[in-house]
Amino acid sequence: MKIIGTALLSFLFTGKPSPIIKTATDNGILQTTGKEVWLTLFDGKTTKGWHTYGKKTVGARWKIAKGALMIDNSVKDGGDIVTDETFENFDLKLEWKISANGNSGIIFNIKEDTLKYKETYKTGPEIQVLDNNGHGDGKIIKHRAGDLYDLIKSSSEPVKPVGEWNAVEIISNKGKLEIFLNGTNVVTTTMWDDNWRQLIAGSKFKDMPDFGTFKKGRIALQDHGNTVWYRNIKIKKL
């Protein structure tokens, strides 16, 4: 690793906020502030650290625009993109902005095995990204923005209008799952217990035997055929 930012050690003992130390890694930038260590998954300039599911590189459909990852609908070479690295217990933060009538999602704990699982959603649960008022899924319970897609309806809807940025946080730690949208806790559940299995059995994923069973995997940004933007993507391992 190469250190690209430094600070005097004596600064740590002055009582002032800890300096941010940045370290380049193969999959992103580590940002260390005191005891907090965050990995930046998107540098705002390149698709380093990501690849299209089942491929080695990112499809041309995903572009960089004004510091955000976005889908260009005029390009055909797309698909969901996933992190090069796999994660188990984590705190993930990012921002998303959806286009009018748009649909996308953030999927996690994905097992990338294209011989067994043709799509990311065959194994990974999804946090819905949606234009609630413009897309048809907005009329379906458990399919609205902030919902744990087709499993749990969000407790409230602090989603911002189309064209505005929304902040999402996903904390997955030893089976406990918490989802925050714009600072509000909208979903809290426990994965892999009997209740979790019942949720899956009552969902569209009931015939996917390995869905929601993996405790470690890749994180995906979904290409659902609509323009969407993602930025400020970072993760902390727990």
VOTIRO-567635 format. One line per 3 residues: for each residue x, y, z of C-alpha. Coordinates in steps of 0.05 Angstrom, whole numbers, plus 5000, padded with zeros to 4 digits. Example, Ala and Ser with C-alpha at 12.3 -4.5 7.8 and 13.67 -1.06 7.14 Angstrom:
<sites>
5246,4910,5156  5273,4979,5143
</sites>
This chain:
<sites>
5000,5000,5000  5022,5071,4987  5008,5127,5038
4980,5188,5002  4964,5230,5063  5001,5239,5130
4995,5277,5196  5040,5291,5256  5030,5241,5312
5031,5297,5363  4967,5323,5333  4931,5262,5361
4944,5286,5432  4921,5359,5425  4847,5345,5436
4831,5368,5366  4794,5324,5316  4838,5268,5289
4869,5281,5220  4846,5238,5162  4901,5192,5136
4889,5164,5067  4922,5100,5042  4915,5072,4971
4897,4998,4966  4881,4952,4908  4806,4961,4918
4799,5034,4939  4824,5086,4989  4827,5073,5063
4808,5134,5104  4830,5130,5177  4803,5180,5227
4821,5162,5299  4795,5091,5308  4749,5095,5247
4775,5061,5184  4732,5069,5121  4747,5041,5052
4726,5087,4996  4694,5041,4943  4688,5095,4889
4741,5149,4878  4694,5193,4837  4738,5187,4776
4745,5114,4756  4709,5046,4764  4769,5017,4800
4747,4964,4850  4685,4944,4810  4668,4896,4753
4605,4875,4718  4576,4812,4750  4608,4751,4718
4659,4792,4679  4727,4822,4692  4713,4895,4675
4657,4945,4681  4610,4951,4621  4610,5015,4580
4539,5030,4602  4566,5053,4669  4597,5123,4663
4629,5173,4710  4593,5240,4711  4607,5297,4760
4637,5251,4811  4582,5199,4807  4574,5130,4777
4515,5132,4729  4480,5089,4676  4480,5115,4605
4417,5087,4572  4444,5100,4502  4496,5045,4513
4479,4970,4511  4539,4940,4547  4512,4941,4618
4492,4895,4675  4497,4900,4751  4566,4920,4776
4596,4887,4838  4654,4901,4884  4719,4865,4870
4723,4851,4944  4675,4810,4986  4649,4835,5053
4619,4801,5114  4603,4846,5174  4602,4918,5150
4574,4989,5153  4561,5013,5082  4545,5086,5065
4529,5117,4998  4484,5166,4962  4436,5153,4904
4394,5195,4857  4342,5164,4811  4314,5189,4745
4241,5200,4732  4204,5133,4729  4270,5099,4748
4286,5035,4785  4352,5008,4813  4377,4976,4876
4434,4961,4924  4446,4887,4932  4492,4854,4983
4519,4785,5005  4523,4764,4933  4555,4697,4915
4587,4708,4847  4581,4640,4814  4551,4650,4745
4546,4576,4732  4496,4570,4789  4469,4641,4795
4457,4680,4731  4439,4745,4766  4460,4781,4830
4390,4778,4858  4391,4702,4858  4432,4704,4923
4433,4776,4950  4379,4816,4985  4364,4885,4956
4350,4954,4983  4303,4986,4934  4322,5050,4896
4260,5077,4861  4218,5135,4837  4159,5118,4880
4111,5163,4842  4133,5147,4772  4151,5073,4770
4100,5017,4774  4135,4984,4832  4115,5045,4874
4045,5015,4877  4070,4949,4906  4080,4938,4980
4153,4922,4997  4176,4949,4929  4183,5023,4946
4246,5063,4959  4281,5042,5023  4244,4975,5027
4283,4910,5035  4256,4889,4968  4197,4841,4970
4215,4822,5042  4203,4881,5090  4166,4946,5081
4203,5007,5107  4175,5035,5171  4172,5105,5142
4188,5139,5076  4239,5195,5084  4257,5190,5010
4272,5254,4972  4240,5273,4905  4266,5251,4838
4331,5287,4820  4353,5297,4893  4406,5257,4929
4387,5206,4981  4435,5180,5034  4430,5106,5051
4467,5067,5104  4466,4991,5110  4494,4959,5172
4501,4883,5170  4533,4855,5233  4530,4782,5255
4460,4773,5228  4430,4840,5250  4410,4883,5191
4394,4957,5196  4376,5003,5138  4376,5078,5144
4349,5126,5092  4367,5200,5099  4385,5187,5172
4321,5150,5190  4322,5076,5210  4271,5046,5161
4285,4971,5168  4313,4929,5225  4313,4854,5222
4353,4791,5237  4378,4749,5180  4384,4674,5175
4336,4657,5232  4268,4624,5226  4233,4690,5215
4281,4707,5159  4268,4641,5125  4193,4653,5131
4201,4722,5099  4236,4689,5040  4184,4634,5036
4130,4686,5028  4167,4726,4975  4183,4721,4901
4250,4690,4921  4218,4627,4950  4241,4584,4892
4313,4608,4897  4342,4559,4948  4405,4599,4962
4375,4668,4965  4392,4706,5028  4433,4649,5057
4504,4674,5047  4537,4711,5105  4592,4741,5061
4592,4767,4990  4599,4823,4940  4559,4887,4938
4523,4907,4874  4493,4969,4842  4436,4947,4798
4426,4961,4725  4350,4958,4719  4349,4993,4652
4340,5063,4679  4387,5121,4692  4411,5124,4764
4470,5158,4799  4512,5134,4858  4567,5171,4895
4605,5176,4961  4608,5101,4968  4648,5077,5029
4648,5018,5075  4674,5001,5145  4688,4930,5164
4658,4911,5232
</sites>
